[in-house]
Amino acid sequence: MKYEVVVIGGGTWGCSTAYHLARMKRSVAVIERGYVPYGQSGHTSAIIRQFYVNPATARMARMSLEFFRHFSEYTGYNAFFKQTGMLAISDDVDALRRTVDVMKSEGIKCKIIDKDEANLLEPSMTVASDEVVAYEPDAGFANPVATAVGFSRAAEALGARIYQGTEVLSIEAKSSSWSVRTNSGEFDCEKLVVAAGTNTPRLLSQLGMRLPVFFLPFPVCYFMRPEGTNSAQRVIFDTVNNYYSKPEGDQILLGAMHSEMSYGETHDFALPENMRWSSCDPDFTGRVSYDTASAYSAGLAARFPEMSSARICRDFMPYIDITPDWEPIIDNASSFGFPSLYLGCGSSGHGFKLSPMAGRLLAELVEYGESRSMDTSAYSLSRKALKNEQSEN
Ligand SMILES: Cc1cc2nc3c(=O)[nH]c(=O)nc-3n(C[C@H](O)[C@H](O)[C@H](O)COP(=O)(O)OP(=O)(O)OC[C@H]3O[C@@H](n4cnc5c(N)ncnc54)[C@H](O)[C@@H]3O)c2cc1C
């Protein structure tokens, strides 16, 4: 089977890339070993926010949010984006202010609010005197399955082919093309995009590439709301009690909070040996320990006392693929000697909200040799934060 471009991975990044390439009239195939979306995109909390201290990521989140708002006009399918607004609570006043300043300079609505304003939005929320609250009104969440499927169906309508249940077994660089061997035959293409989530580093290790990617277990728990409570109807980013949450009907989803993900300093962030991709099983999915779930529940109760009797009802803990500076990799692999190979990986726990733009930027790289919609140097393989890791990994 011959295509101009083959995309490995039917997550939100791979399907978005295929959609944008199909719009550019490229002949494109997505190869997915499971179904769309079998990986992280099927397990994501799907929160969409622009709360980032890195101006490039704030911009990419803003442009992606704009796409989510008009998803059905662009694709013909509904991603069910729900705007709830987001409250970020921190005791690191400077860090929060820095993030709000960056967002404002990127034209994103966000402001510091006082306790009374916070309680107008979330009446039962406690705010201590040493804590500060930021409000991002345009944040919310979407349906991740509908998003990935929407991108894939829209790509198909434009002529792309989506091969589900098709596992890539090996990839081989030929003189001017790629040969992709799968469990159901061989694919030839001029350009190859790898957006295989946590499996990307292992797949590319066949080519002698050592990607600066680490794996982090990312716990998620669902709690039943106590009857008659209505707290936390917005996205909550509670860096004091170390959880984020979003409402899910009669349940509330809580997940792990890492300040480096959005507003913390990553310069001295040291990733341990056992988190290197080469030490981990990319398909690992664990369970959340009772102690961790209890810590989330205590955090939720500290912020919303009326939620103190919320009961855990389900949990899971897949890996996310992170980089040393918690920013994605969106680049071609010429620095590894493969100019017709393109990488979209290391999405560092924020790839869902960025997926509309990640796909567009990757498609532009393939089509024009550069990302035209915005500067992507913050996501290049040659950025400073990744250099040491590439030599050591
Ligand atoms: C628990 C959790 C919560 C999260 N919450 C958020 C959030 O609230 N907001 C946010 O923005 N981001 C969040 N993220 C991160 C976000 O989900 C990811 O960044 C995003 O889904 C990455 O998409 P992807 O397409 O790169 O990878 P994936 O969705 O993992 O897709 C990769 C695909 O490649 C396929 N594949 C792998 N190997 C092969 C092979 N050999 N052959 C064929 N196919 C292959 C896999 O089956 C998979 O479907 C969260 C992640 C997790 C795990």
The ligand as an ORCA input file, in Angstrom:
! r2SCAN-3c Opt
* xyz 0 1
  C      -4.925     10.061     32.822
  C      -4.567     11.167     31.850
  C      -5.152     12.416     31.994
  C      -4.827     13.434     31.098
  N      -5.461     14.635     31.204
  C      -5.247     15.591     30.270
  C      -6.010     16.769     30.282
  O      -6.879     16.974     31.144
  N      -5.794     17.693     29.310
  C      -4.848     17.508     28.332
  O      -4.680     18.394     27.496
  N      -4.113     16.375     28.287
  C      -4.291     15.408     29.229
  N      -3.591     14.249     29.185
  C      -2.578     14.091     28.148
  C      -3.207     13.729     26.809
  O      -4.182     12.745     26.984
  C      -2.128     13.247     25.857
  O      -1.121     14.234     25.794
  C      -2.694     13.028     24.462
  O      -3.829     12.189     24.507
  C      -1.620     12.414     23.589
  O      -2.209     12.048     22.371
  P      -1.366     11.221     21.322
  O      -2.187     11.097     20.109
  O       0.004     11.806     21.212
  O      -1.114      9.800     22.021
  P      -2.110      8.576     22.193
  O      -3.492      8.989     22.408
  O      -1.483      7.685     23.209
  O      -2.063      7.882     20.773
  C      -0.979      7.080     20.336
  C      -1.575      5.929     19.557
  O      -0.528      5.213     18.936
  C      -0.915      3.855     18.883
  N       0.266      3.022     18.682
  C       1.317      2.875     19.527
  N       2.184      1.992     19.030
  C       1.689      1.563     17.822
  C       2.133      0.650     16.835
  N       3.286     -0.031     16.967
  N       1.367      0.459     15.738
  C       0.198      1.155     15.582
  N      -0.279      2.017     16.505
  C       0.466      2.232     17.605
  C      -1.562      3.634     20.241
  O      -2.387      2.494     20.242
  C      -2.309      4.930     20.464
  O      -3.666      4.855     20.063
  C      -3.877     13.210     30.076
  C      -3.296     11.954     29.926
  C      -3.647     10.936     30.792
  C      -3.036      9.570     30.596
*
